[in-house]
Amino acid sequence: MMTKDQLAVELKRIATTQISDITRAVKEGQKSIALNEVRDMAQRLNLLADAFCPKAAIRAEPVDGAEAA
């Protein structure tokens, strides 16, 4: 199980990296890449949640039709 400090460091790393990638894709008009980055971030956060508290692994349902947005 992860400590709170480890969780904080990993959350900051994920947020910094993914938000940077999402922002870059949006600025370049690459909507599909931005959506893929959002999905990747959600997957990483779910994995992190599992690592932090495996017994309470509650996953958000994926958004269907996100490609059509």
ChimeraX commands (.cxc) that place a marker at each C-alpha (Angstrom):
marker #1 position 0.00,0.00,0.00 radius 0.5
marker #1 position 1.19,3.51,-0.80 radius 0.5
marker #1 position 1.83,6.20,1.75 radius 0.5
marker #1 position 0.03,9.53,1.53 radius 0.5
marker #1 position 3.29,11.20,0.48 radius 0.5
marker #1 position 3.79,8.67,-2.32 radius 0.5
marker #1 position 0.21,9.21,-3.44 radius 0.5
marker #1 position 0.66,12.98,-3.51 radius 0.5
marker #1 position 3.85,12.72,-5.58 radius 0.5
marker #1 position 2.25,10.33,-8.05 radius 0.5
marker #1 position -0.91,12.45,-8.39 radius 0.5
marker #1 position 1.18,15.52,-9.12 radius 0.5
marker #1 position 3.25,13.62,-11.69 radius 0.5
marker #1 position 0.18,12.27,-13.47 radius 0.5
marker #1 position -1.58,15.63,-13.46 radius 0.5
marker #1 position 1.45,17.56,-14.69 radius 0.5
marker #1 position 2.23,15.17,-17.51 radius 0.5
marker #1 position -1.27,14.46,-18.70 radius 0.5
marker #1 position -2.59,18.02,-18.47 radius 0.5
marker #1 position 0.43,19.23,-20.43 radius 0.5
marker #1 position -0.26,16.63,-23.15 radius 0.5
marker #1 position -3.99,17.47,-23.22 radius 0.5
marker #1 position -3.31,21.20,-23.44 radius 0.5
marker #1 position -0.83,20.73,-26.27 radius 0.5
marker #1 position -3.26,18.55,-28.24 radius 0.5
marker #1 position -6.11,21.04,-27.77 radius 0.5
marker #1 position -3.93,23.97,-28.89 radius 0.5
marker #1 position -2.94,21.99,-31.99 radius 0.5
marker #1 position -6.59,21.19,-32.74 radius 0.5
marker #1 position -6.07,17.45,-32.26 radius 0.5
marker #1 position -9.31,16.54,-30.51 radius 0.5
marker #1 position -8.89,12.77,-30.80 radius 0.5
marker #1 position -5.43,12.93,-29.23 radius 0.5
marker #1 position -6.75,15.12,-26.41 radius 0.5
marker #1 position -9.56,12.60,-25.76 radius 0.5
marker #1 position -7.06,9.75,-25.75 radius 0.5
marker #1 position -4.97,11.63,-23.20 radius 0.5
marker #1 position -8.04,12.12,-21.01 radius 0.5
marker #1 position -8.77,8.39,-21.19 radius 0.5
marker #1 position -5.13,7.61,-20.39 radius 0.5
marker #1 position -5.26,9.89,-17.36 radius 0.5
marker #1 position -8.45,8.20,-16.13 radius 0.5
marker #1 position -6.83,4.79,-16.49 radius 0.5
marker #1 position -3.71,5.92,-14.62 radius 0.5
marker #1 position -5.81,7.41,-11.83 radius 0.5
marker #1 position -7.81,4.19,-11.53 radius 0.5
marker #1 position -4.59,2.17,-11.28 radius 0.5
marker #1 position -3.29,4.58,-8.67 radius 0.5
marker #1 position -6.52,4.29,-6.69 radius 0.5
marker #1 position -6.16,0.51,-6.76 radius 0.5
marker #1 position -2.57,0.77,-5.52 radius 0.5
marker #1 position -3.52,3.16,-2.74 radius 0.5
marker #1 position -6.57,1.32,-1.51 radius 0.5
marker #1 position -7.10,-2.00,-3.34 radius 0.5
marker #1 position -10.15,-3.03,-1.28 radius 0.5
marker #1 position -12.09,0.09,-2.23 radius 0.5
marker #1 position -11.36,0.01,-5.95 radius 0.5
marker #1 position -14.33,1.86,-7.39 radius 0.5
marker #1 position -13.98,2.71,-11.04 radius 0.5
marker #1 position -15.76,5.42,-12.95 radius 0.5
marker #1 position -17.68,4.13,-15.92 radius 0.5
marker #1 position -16.08,5.02,-19.25 radius 0.5
marker #1 position -17.95,7.64,-21.22 radius 0.5
marker #1 position -19.40,5.98,-24.31 radius 0.5
marker #1 position -19.59,8.08,-27.42 radius 0.5
marker #1 position -16.73,10.34,-26.34 radius 0.5
marker #1 position -15.33,10.07,-29.86 radius 0.5
marker #1 position -18.49,11.69,-31.21 radius 0.5
marker #1 position -18.15,14.70,-28.92 radius 0.5
marker link #1:1,2 radius 0.2
marker link #1:2,3 radius 0.2
marker link #1:3,4 radius 0.2
marker link #1:4,5 radius 0.2
marker link #1:5,6 radius 0.2
marker link #1:6,7 radius 0.2
marker link #1:7,8 radius 0.2
marker link #1:8,9 radius 0.2
marker link #1:9,10 radius 0.2
marker link #1:10,11 radius 0.2
marker link #1:11,12 radius 0.2
marker link #1:12,13 radius 0.2
marker link #1:13,14 radius 0.2
marker link #1:14,15 radius 0.2
marker link #1:15,16 radius 0.2
marker link #1:16,17 radius 0.2
marker link #1:17,18 radius 0.2
marker link #1:18,19 radius 0.2
marker link #1:19,20 radius 0.2
marker link #1:20,21 radius 0.2
marker link #1:21,22 radius 0.2
marker link #1:22,23 radius 0.2
marker link #1:23,24 radius 0.2
marker link #1:24,25 radius 0.2
marker link #1:25,26 radius 0.2
marker link #1:26,27 radius 0.2
marker link #1:27,28 radius 0.2
marker link #1:28,29 radius 0.2
marker link #1:29,30 radius 0.2
marker link #1:30,31 radius 0.2
marker link #1:31,32 radius 0.2
marker link #1:32,33 radius 0.2
marker link #1:33,34 radius 0.2
marker link #1:34,35 radius 0.2
marker link #1:35,36 radius 0.2
marker link #1:36,37 radius 0.2
marker link #1:37,38 radius 0.2
marker link #1:38,39 radius 0.2
marker link #1:39,40 radius 0.2
marker link #1:40,41 radius 0.2
marker link #1:41,42 radius 0.2
marker link #1:42,43 radius 0.2
marker link #1:43,44 radius 0.2
marker link #1:44,45 radius 0.2
marker link #1:45,46 radius 0.2
marker link #1:46,47 radius 0.2
marker link #1:47,48 radius 0.2
marker link #1:48,49 radius 0.2
marker link #1:49,50 radius 0.2
marker link #1:50,51 radius 0.2
marker link #1:51,52 radius 0.2
marker link #1:52,53 radius 0.2
marker link #1:53,54 radius 0.2
marker link #1:54,55 radius 0.2
marker link #1:55,56 radius 0.2
marker link #1:56,57 radius 0.2
marker link #1:57,58 radius 0.2
marker link #1:58,59 radius 0.2
marker link #1:59,60 radius 0.2
marker link #1:60,61 radius 0.2
marker link #1:61,62 radius 0.2
marker link #1:62,63 radius 0.2
marker link #1:63,64 radius 0.2
marker link #1:64,65 radius 0.2
marker link #1:65,66 radius 0.2
marker link #1:66,67 radius 0.2
marker link #1:67,68 radius 0.2
marker link #1:68,69 radius 0.2
view
